[in-house]
Amino acid sequence: MGAVSRAGAAAYGLAAAVIAIDQAVKYWVLYVFDLPARLSVPVGGPLSLTMVMNKGVSFGLMRADQDLTRWALVVFSLVVAGALVWWARRADRRLLATALGLIIGGAIGNAVDRARFGAVVDFIDVSALHFPWVFNVADSAITIGVILLLVDSLLSERTAAR
């Protein structure tokens, strides 16, 4: 397999941190704050905590109500995370490593939910801003990671063109 680059090791550490934070926050939402009993709680401004058990893929799209689909989504998430782990091991740029670490951590965090609960635990609700989906820490990490991956791609293309 070869040695893991310094940036790759950082990506792995970031992925582990995202998984830990995501799962800790979900634990708090479910078992300490008991959001399932409260359903929705205004926090302030446009932010509310709203309990959604998301059986869909991203932002509730393509609901996966069958058990086979649930496990297929778990396997798919882990295969994607595994491919990104392989890519990260040779990462040579901090921005790329950050992007990969965020996506890996988010994918595994949501896969853990799907395996445990048959759905992803979503609770961050900013629908007052006309954003119609409820999401979680892992979703945020994936979204930010994809944006950073695009930025890294654009920056590395510019550098290669010079």
Residue frames as qw, qx, qy, qz and C-alpha x, y, z in Angstrom:
[[0.000, 0.886, 0.464, 0.000, 0.00, 0.00, 0.00],
 [0.433, 0.479, -0.062, 0.761, 2.91, 2.37, 0.61],
 [0.277, -0.236, -0.460, 0.810, 3.50, 5.13, 3.07],
 [0.005, -0.853, -0.520, -0.034, 0.81, 7.63, 3.98],
 [0.317, 0.517, -0.026, 0.795, 1.74, 11.23, 3.21],
 [0.142, -0.139, -0.502, 0.842, 1.72, 13.84, 5.95],
 [0.397, 0.008, -0.109, -0.911, -1.38, 15.45, 4.38],
 [0.618, -0.134, -0.700, -0.331, -3.00, 12.01, 4.14],
 [0.403, -0.210, -0.750, 0.481, -2.47, 11.42, 7.84],
 [0.110, 0.122, 0.256, -0.952, -4.05, 14.82, 8.51],
 [0.530, -0.067, -0.443, -0.720, -7.03, 13.81, 6.35],
 [0.578, -0.207, -0.789, 0.023, -7.46, 10.65, 8.41],
 [0.227, -0.198, -0.586, 0.752, -7.30, 12.63, 11.65],
 [0.296, 0.063, -0.020, -0.953, -9.86, 15.13, 10.38],
 [0.584, -0.133, -0.645, -0.474, -12.15, 12.30, 9.26],
 [0.472, -0.241, -0.781, 0.330, -11.94, 10.73, 12.72],
 [0.030, -0.174, -0.376, 0.910, -12.73, 14.10, 14.34],
 [0.436, -0.025, -0.301, -0.848, -15.74, 14.64, 12.06],
 [0.593, -0.207, -0.757, -0.179, -17.08, 11.16, 12.88],
 [0.364, -0.242, -0.686, 0.582, -16.61, 11.73, 16.62],
 [0.119, 0.139, 0.180, -0.966, -18.20, 15.19, 16.61],
 [0.493, -0.072, -0.498, -0.709, -21.08, 14.07, 14.37],
 [0.586, -0.252, -0.769, -0.035, -21.89, 11.05, 16.52],
 [0.257, -0.216, -0.584, 0.739, -21.50, 12.97, 19.80],
 [0.255, 0.070, 0.004, -0.964, -23.86, 15.72, 18.64],
 [0.584, -0.134, -0.601, -0.530, -26.37, 13.15, 17.39],
 [0.468, -0.236, -0.789, 0.322, -26.18, 11.34, 20.74],
 [0.044, -0.188, -0.391, 0.900, -26.86, 14.63, 22.53],
 [0.404, 0.004, -0.275, -0.872, -29.78, 15.48, 20.21],
 [0.626, -0.151, -0.687, -0.336, -31.35, 12.03, 20.60],
 [0.669, -0.304, -0.652, 0.187, -30.69, 11.06, 24.21],
 [0.322, -0.224, -0.409, 0.824, -29.78, 14.16, 26.26],
 [0.199, 0.107, -0.047, -0.973, -31.83, 16.95, 24.67],
 [0.340, 0.325, 0.867, -0.164, -34.46, 14.33, 23.67],
 [0.215, 0.284, -0.299, -0.885, -35.38, 16.05, 20.42],
 [0.200, -0.189, -0.883, -0.381, -37.56, 13.11, 19.27],
 [0.140, -0.571, -0.745, 0.315, -40.00, 13.97, 22.11],
 [0.024, -0.617, -0.149, 0.772, -39.88, 17.69, 21.36],
 [0.616, 0.586, 0.493, 0.184, -39.97, 17.39, 17.53],
 [0.421, 0.600, 0.108, 0.672, -38.95, 21.01, 16.84],
 [0.448, -0.730, -0.256, 0.448, -37.38, 23.69, 19.05],
 [0.322, 0.896, -0.013, 0.305, -36.55, 27.26, 17.95],
 [0.737, -0.194, -0.182, 0.621, -32.96, 28.13, 18.87],
 [0.133, -0.752, -0.050, 0.644, -32.73, 31.71, 17.69],
 [0.141, 0.512, -0.454, -0.716, -32.80, 33.67, 14.49],
 [0.697, 0.286, -0.393, -0.526, -33.39, 31.35, 11.55],
 [0.310, 0.267, -0.907, 0.099, -32.13, 28.25, 13.41],
 [0.794, -0.278, 0.173, -0.512, -34.34, 25.53, 14.84],
 [0.102, -0.257, 0.961, -0.012, -33.66, 21.99, 15.93],
 [0.779, 0.153, -0.012, -0.608, -36.14, 19.75, 14.13],
 [0.532, -0.228, 0.815, -0.005, -36.13, 15.95, 14.41],
 [0.753, 0.462, -0.219, -0.414, -36.05, 14.16, 11.05],
 [0.657, -0.229, 0.701, 0.155, -35.11, 10.54, 10.50],
 [0.434, 0.648, -0.335, -0.528, -33.99, 10.76, 6.90],
 [0.805, 0.033, 0.590, 0.055, -34.39, 7.53, 4.95],
 [0.626, 0.779, 0.034, -0.020, -33.40, 9.29, 1.73],
 [0.801, 0.216, -0.044, 0.557, -29.99, 9.75, 0.19],
 [0.332, 0.008, -0.130, 0.934, -29.12, 13.45, 0.30],
 [0.224, 0.036, 0.144, -0.963, -31.44, 15.99, 1.87],
 [0.556, 0.226, 0.617, -0.509, -34.23, 13.38, 1.92],
 [0.567, 0.459, -0.388, -0.563, -34.15, 12.68, -1.81],
 [0.651, 0.207, -0.705, -0.192, -34.83, 9.13, -3.05],
 [0.639, -0.445, 0.410, -0.475, -36.30, 7.60, 0.11],
 [0.415, 0.269, -0.869, -0.008, -34.92, 4.18, 0.97],
 [0.689, -0.328, 0.205, -0.613, -37.78, 2.46, 2.77],
 [0.968, 0.024, -0.231, -0.092, -36.69, -1.13, 2.11],
 [0.715, -0.614, 0.301, 0.146, -34.11, -2.87, 4.29],
 [0.816, 0.183, 0.299, 0.459, -32.09, -4.00, 1.26],
 [0.315, 0.817, 0.089, 0.474, -31.83, -0.39, 0.06],
 [0.453, -0.873, 0.152, -0.094, -30.76, 0.72, 3.53],
 [0.786, -0.394, 0.372, 0.299, -27.87, -1.72, 3.59],
 [0.675, 0.487, 0.277, 0.481, -26.96, -0.97, -0.03],
 [0.059, 0.933, -0.015, 0.353, -26.64, 2.70, 0.97],
 [0.634, -0.714, 0.284, 0.079, -24.46, 1.76, 3.95],
 [0.823, -0.016, 0.382, 0.421, -22.18, -0.32, 1.71],
 [0.474, 0.731, 0.208, 0.446, -22.11, 2.39, -0.96],
 [0.204, -0.956, 0.115, -0.178, -21.13, 5.06, 1.61],
 [0.711, -0.558, 0.383, 0.188, -18.37, 2.87, 3.00],
 [0.776, 0.272, 0.355, 0.446, -17.04, 2.01, -0.48],
 [0.258, 0.878, 0.074, 0.395, -16.93, 5.72, -1.39],
 [0.435, -0.863, 0.250, -0.067, -15.23, 6.51, 1.94],
 [0.844, -0.237, 0.379, 0.296, -12.75, 3.69, 1.29],
 [0.641, 0.554, 0.237, 0.475, -11.92, 5.05, -2.16],
 [0.005, 0.938, -0.064, 0.342, -11.36, 8.49, -0.65],
 [0.698, -0.643, 0.298, 0.101, -9.17, 6.98, 2.10],
 [0.829, 0.117, 0.331, 0.435, -7.06, 5.40, -0.66],
 [0.379, 0.779, 0.135, 0.482, -6.84, 8.75, -2.48],
 [0.321, -0.924, 0.096, -0.182, -6.01, 10.65, 0.72],
 [0.864, -0.375, 0.152, 0.301, -3.05, 8.43, 1.57],
 [0.638, 0.115, 0.257, 0.717, -1.07, 10.13, -1.19],
 [0.062, 0.955, 0.268, 0.108, -2.53, 13.64, -0.86],
 [0.627, 0.047, -0.068, 0.775, 0.15, 16.27, -1.27],
 [0.019, -0.439, -0.062, -0.896, -1.87, 19.45, -0.66],
 [0.038, 0.115, 0.692, -0.711, -3.46, 20.62, 2.59],
 [0.508, 0.170, 0.016, -0.845, -6.64, 21.79, 0.88],
 [0.648, 0.104, -0.665, -0.357, -7.09, 18.41, -0.82],
 [0.335, -0.018, -0.869, 0.364, -6.46, 16.58, 2.46],
 [0.228, 0.125, 0.463, -0.847, -8.96, 18.80, 4.28],
 [0.616, 0.152, -0.263, -0.727, -11.60, 18.22, 1.60],
 [0.617, 0.071, -0.772, -0.136, -11.09, 14.44, 1.63],
 [0.166, -0.019, -0.800, 0.576, -11.07, 14.26, 5.44],
 [0.398, 0.122, 0.276, -0.866, -14.37, 16.14, 5.66],
 [0.696, 0.149, -0.402, -0.576, -16.05, 13.96, 3.03],
 [0.500, 0.084, -0.854, 0.115, -14.73, 10.70, 4.50],
 [0.002, -0.050, -0.710, 0.703, -15.85, 11.66, 8.02],
 [0.510, 0.151, 0.102, -0.841, -19.28, 12.79, 6.85],
 [0.672, 0.143, -0.595, -0.418, -19.87, 9.68, 4.75],
 [0.422, 0.003, -0.865, 0.271, -18.91, 7.36, 7.60],
 [0.160, 0.049, 0.531, -0.831, -20.92, 9.37, 10.15],
 [0.642, 0.143, -0.056, -0.751, -24.09, 9.04, 8.09],
 [0.632, 0.141, -0.740, -0.181, -23.36, 5.37, 7.31],
 [0.133, 0.025, -0.832, 0.538, -23.17, 4.68, 11.06],
 [0.438, 0.130, 0.313, -0.833, -26.64, 6.24, 11.48],
 [0.695, 0.204, -0.391, -0.568, -28.10, 4.26, 8.61],
 [0.503, 0.115, -0.851, 0.096, -26.68, 1.02, 10.04],
 [0.035, -0.045, -0.743, 0.666, -27.89, 1.78, 13.59],
 [0.325, 0.353, 0.449, -0.754, -31.27, 3.37, 12.92],
 [0.447, 0.454, 0.733, 0.237, -32.16, 2.59, 9.32],
 [0.201, 0.905, 0.264, 0.265, -32.11, 6.34, 8.66],
 [0.462, 0.240, -0.219, 0.825, -29.83, 9.34, 9.07],
 [0.289, -0.717, -0.484, 0.411, -30.44, 11.57, 12.09],
 [0.250, 0.447, 0.181, 0.839, -31.05, 15.12, 10.81],
 [0.327, -0.693, -0.542, 0.345, -31.83, 18.06, 13.08],
 [0.216, -0.362, 0.047, 0.906, -30.32, 21.36, 11.84],
 [0.250, 0.695, 0.653, 0.165, -33.22, 23.35, 10.42],
 [0.140, -0.381, 0.041, 0.913, -32.74, 26.72, 8.75],
 [0.240, 0.529, 0.745, 0.328, -35.95, 26.63, 6.72],
 [0.029, -0.873, -0.282, 0.398, -36.59, 30.23, 7.80],
 [0.133, -0.597, 0.433, 0.663, -33.85, 31.08, 5.28],
 [0.750, 0.480, -0.069, -0.451, -35.86, 29.28, 2.57],
 [0.211, 0.412, -0.884, -0.073, -33.50, 26.29, 2.68],
 [0.781, -0.163, -0.171, -0.578, -36.01, 23.44, 2.62],
 [0.819, 0.038, -0.567, 0.079, -33.89, 20.61, 4.02],
 [0.627, -0.716, 0.263, -0.158, -33.00, 19.57, 7.54],
 [0.717, 0.473, -0.466, 0.211, -29.41, 18.34, 7.85],
 [0.809, -0.571, -0.022, 0.138, -26.67, 17.34, 10.32],
 [0.324, -0.788, 0.427, 0.302, -22.96, 17.77, 11.08],
 [0.618, -0.061, 0.689, 0.373, -21.95, 14.98, 8.66],
 [0.476, 0.728, 0.457, 0.186, -23.98, 16.53, 5.84],
 [0.016, -0.987, 0.094, 0.127, -22.28, 19.87, 6.51],
 [0.490, -0.550, 0.578, 0.350, -18.85, 18.24, 6.44],
 [0.617, 0.275, 0.655, 0.338, -19.61, 16.51, 3.12],
 [0.320, 0.894, 0.301, 0.088, -20.92, 19.73, 1.57],
 [0.161, -0.926, 0.285, 0.188, -17.95, 21.81, 2.71],
 [0.609, -0.316, 0.646, 0.335, -15.58, 19.01, 1.65],
 [0.601, 0.505, 0.549, 0.287, -17.03, 18.87, -1.86],
 [0.165, 0.984, 0.059, 0.012, -16.76, 22.66, -2.20],
 [0.355, -0.776, 0.467, 0.232, -13.12, 22.53, -1.03],
 [0.694, 0.016, 0.646, 0.319, -12.43, 19.66, -3.45],
 [0.487, 0.768, 0.358, 0.213, -13.73, 21.81, -6.30],
 [0.064, -0.980, 0.180, 0.060, -11.64, 24.79, -5.15],
 [0.576, -0.500, 0.580, 0.287, -8.55, 22.57, -4.87],
 [0.687, 0.338, 0.569, 0.300, -9.17, 21.24, -8.37],
 [0.316, 0.924, 0.162, 0.142, -9.48, 24.76, -9.80],
 [0.259, -0.898, 0.339, 0.111, -6.36, 25.96, -7.97],
 [0.653, -0.297, 0.624, 0.309, -4.27, 22.95, -9.01],
 [0.630, 0.579, 0.444, 0.265, -5.39, 23.38, -12.65],
 [0.126, 0.989, -0.051, 0.055, -4.26, 27.03, -12.56],
 [0.461, -0.705, 0.506, 0.187, -0.92, 26.02, -11.05],
 [0.724, 0.055, 0.620, 0.298, -0.43, 23.29, -13.68],
 [0.506, 0.788, 0.307, 0.171, -1.27, 25.74, -16.48],
 [0.082, -0.964, 0.229, 0.104, 1.52, 28.13, -15.36]]
